[in-house]
Amino acid sequence: MKTLLSVEVGGPDTLVLSDVDAPVAGADEVVIDVHASSVNFPDVLIIEDLYQVKPPRPFAPGAEVSGVIASVGENVTNVSVGDRVLAAPGHGGMAEQVAVNAASVIPLPDDMPYDEAASFLLTYGTSHHALRQRADAQAGETLFILGAAGGVGLAAVQLGKAMGLTVIAGCSSQEKVDLCIANGADSGIVYPRGPLDRDQQKALSGEIKAAGGGGVDIVYDAVGGDFAEPAIRALNWEGRFLVVGFPAGIPKIPLNLALLKSCQIVGVFWGAFTMVDPETHKANVAELLAMYSDGKIKPHVTSRYPLSAGAEAIKELADRRAKGKVVVEVR
């Protein structure tokens, strides 16, 4: 079968389209004929050995997939050959087939196409967990999102509106802000690309405060770098700062801000959460699928690439050119 392999540490240009043996379903596993695999920021990191998980090489990137069950191993009773499913194997998705634990696959609604299905679990799962469990977001609160036009950011925009929050989108261009407003954001801020000097950070903090009517209750930070501190400074009393990702670098936060704001700085590690608390994760997925069926959320796929151009798909995300979701269509 065809697969896109990381054979050495490096960027997207180091990936090689290869022929390998097809996987065989072991006990408690299924093999999925992959129709689509979306690109997520962990795909950028994992091929450079910068992600928390470092699989042995060669391996294929592709943290989440959608497709059809091709075969099932011993003891598998929850799905059958021919079922349409999505899954988040963590890596290996940019291939014609992938083997995953049967307990982790999720049946697809009949009306969900493969490109949207492959774009669903990581982004909406992360943002839902962030807002629901980590921030305990309440209707009527104000949410500011850094990197709002990206995959997790746009999911946070839609989910924030579905939860009754006032949503302010933070983006690096007016085009991206417009996309967020089209997806439910109430307003937006265009910030300069980093790095930011102290005057620019102060100005950004002031803009966030003004957009929130004096401050915001929740910051969803999918950017990091020089953008984190000014966002924390814009929090209201007892606000919550959600640590989601660091494409602009890992920030150094003066902890006196947490004291002065009486705020919480809260980590969001969705992948670990799904393993530590699988029952709550299951309930979250059920709620998300209900929101999808009700038309409250919908993945916004803006770029599609064939498997042979999967490296270009990852590069689009690495270069921070992506708006919404980037998908590799395998079939």
N, C-alpha and C positions, 0 to 999 in steps of 0.2 A: 504494500500500500504506500501511497505518497504521504510524506510528513515533512514538516519544516523543523529542522533540527538545530539546536545550539550545540556546536561541537567544540567551541572555545569561548573563553570569557571575552565579552565585547558587546558592541551595539548591534542594531538590526542588520548592519552590513555583514556580520559574521554568520548569519543564519544560512543554512544550506537546505534546499529542497532535495529530499532523499527518498529512496525506496527501501522499506524495511518490512520485516515479517508482520503480518496482521496479528493483533493481540488475541489471546484465547481467554474466555471467561473462566476464572477460577471459582472455587466455592464462595458463595455469597456475592459474586460479581455479575455484572452484565457487560456486554460489549455494545457500544452505540455506534451506528452509522452516523457520523457527524455531518449535519447539514450546514451549521454555522457555528463560528466561534468568535466571540466579541473580544476586543482588545481593551485591557485595563492597565492601569499604571503598574501593578505588580509584574506585568509582562515586560515592561521597560526595565524594571529593576532585576528581575530574576535571571535574565541572560547576562547581566553584568556582575552577578554574584553579590548584589546589593540588597536582596530581599531577605526576610527572616528565614525563609525556607530555601535551601540550596540542594536541589536534586542532583544526583550523579549524572554526568554527561555520558553519552549524548541524550538530550531530552528535547521535547517540543514545548514551546510556550503555549499559552491558551488556557486560561484559568476557568473559563465557563463555556459550555457548549449546549446546543440543542440538536436533536436528531431523532432517530428511530432505533428501537432495540433490535439488534441483529441476532444476538444469542444470549442465553442465560446460563449461569453455572448452577451447581448443586445448591439446594436449600433456598433458591430464590422463588418466592411466592407472591411478592407485591407487584411485580410487573411481568409482562409477557412479550414474546417476540412480536414486533409490529407496533408496539405502543410508541406514541410520540411523547418525548420526555425532554427535560432540561436537567443539567447537572453542573456542578462546580468542582472538577477534579483538582484544581489548583495549578496544574500544568498538564501538557499532553494533548490539549484540545485542538491544536492546529495540525490535524492529521485526518485521514479519511475514516479512521476508527479509533476509539479510545475505550479502555476497560476501566470501570468505576465500581465502587461498592454499591450494591443494589439498594441498600437502605438510604442512600443519599440522592437517588434520582427522584424527580418530581414530575408527575404526569402533566401534560400541557392542556390548557383549555382548547376546545375545538377551534375557537376563533383567533388563537394566537399564532401568527406566522413565525417561522423559524428565526428570522433575523431579530425580531423583537424578543423572542424567547431567550436567545443567546445573550441578549443585552439586559436581561431582567434581574437575575438573582444577586449578583455581586453589588451592583449599584443601588438598587432599591433595598436589598437586604441590609447593606451598610448604612444607608441614610435612614431607613426606618428604625433600625436598632439604635442609631445615634439619637434620633429625636424622641423615640418612644421610651427606651430603657435608660439611656445615658443622660439625656437632658430632662426627661419627664416633662416634655413640652405640653403646655396647656393652651387651649383655645384663647385667643385674645392677646397672646404674647407676640413679641417682635423678634424675628429671626433674620440675621445677616449672614450671607453665604459668600465666602471667599472662593473663587474659582467656580462660580455658579453655572457657567455654560459647559463645564466638563460633564463626564458621565455621572459621577456621584453627585456633583453639584446640581445638575438639572433634575435628577431624581429627588434631591432635597427640596428644590423649588416646588415640584409638583406635590410632594408629600406634605410640605409645610402648609400649602394652601388647603389640601384635603383635611388637615388637622385643625384648621381654623386659625392659623398664624398669619400675621402680617409679614410678608416676605420681601426682603431687600436683597437684590442680586448685586454682587461685586464681581466685575469682569475687567479684562484688559482692553476691551474695545466696545464702542457703542453697538456694533453689529451683534456682539455676544449679549449685551444687555437687552437688546430688542428681542433676541431669541428667548431669553428668560422671561420677559414680559409676555411674550406669546404663549409661554408655558405656565403662566399663572402668577409670576412675580408682580408685586404691587408697584415697585419702583426699582431703580438701579443706580449704581455708581461705577464710573469708569476710573480705574486707577492706573498709574504708570507701571510699566514693566520694571521689575527690580533690577539691581538693588536700589533701595530707597535711602536717601540721606535723612537726617533728623527732621529737617523742615518738611520734607515730603511725607514722612511718617506722621508728623503732627497734623498736617493738612488732611491726610486720609482719616485719621481719628475724628477730626472735626466734621468731615463729610458724613461719616457713619453716624455720629451722634445726631447731626441735623436730620438725616434721613429717617432716623428712628424717633424723632420728636424729643431729643435730649439724651438718647441712649437706646441700646437694644438689650433684650433679655437673653438671647442665645446667639452665639457666634459659631458657625459651622466652618471650620478651617480646613480646606482641602488644598492649601497652597503652602503655608509655612513661611520660612524665610523672614524677610523684613516686614511682612504684612501682619504677622501674628501679634506683635506687641501693640501696634496702634488699634487693632481690633479689640484686644482686651481692654485697653484704655477707654473704649467706647461702650463697655458693658454697663448696664444698670446695676444697682445694688443687688447682690445675690444672683447675679447673672451666671450663665454657664458657657464655658469655652470648650468646644468639642474639637479634639485633636484627631484629624482624619488622615492627613497626608502631607508630604513635604517636597513637592516638585521644585520649589524655590529654595530648598535647603532646610535643615533642622534649626529652628529658632532657639535663641537663648532668652528666656523670659525672666525679668526681675520679679522674684516671688513676693516682693512687697506689694505688688499690684493685687495679688490674690487677697492679701490682708486688707488693703485699703478699699477694695470693692466688695469684700466678703463674698468673693465669687469662687466658683469651682472650675478647675482646669481638669477636664475629663477625657481620658483616652478612649478611643473607639477602635477595637480590634475585632471586627466582625467574624473573621475566620475562626479565631480561638473561641469566641462566644458560641458559635454553632456547635462546637464540640463539648464545651463546658456545660451548656444549658440547652440540650437538643429539643426539649419539650417546648420551651419558650420560642426557640427558632422555628419549630414546626407551626406554632400558633401565629408567629409573625408572617410566615409564608402564606398561610391560609388567608390572613387579613389582606396581604398584598394582592393575592390573586383575586379576591373579592373586589378590591379597589379597581383592579384592571378590568374586570368584567363589568363594573359599574361605570367605566369611562373616566374615573378620577385620575388615573395615572396611565402613561403610555410611553414606552421608550422612544426616544427621538433619534433614529438612525440617520446619520448624515453622510457617511462614507462606507462604500462596500468594495472589497478587494477579493480577487480569486486567491486560492491557497498559494499559487506560484508567486504572488506579490504580497504575501503576508508580512515580509520584512518592511515593505513600504507602509503597511497599515500600522505597524508598531512605531515606525519613524514619525508618522503624522502625530501620534500621541506624544512621543518623546519631545518633539519640537513645539509642543503646546499649540498646535494648529487646529486640534480637534474641537468641534462643537457638537455636543451630544455624543452619540456612540459611533464607534468605528467597528465594522464587522468584516471578518473573513468568511466568505461564502465558499464552503468546501464542496457542496453539491447544489 
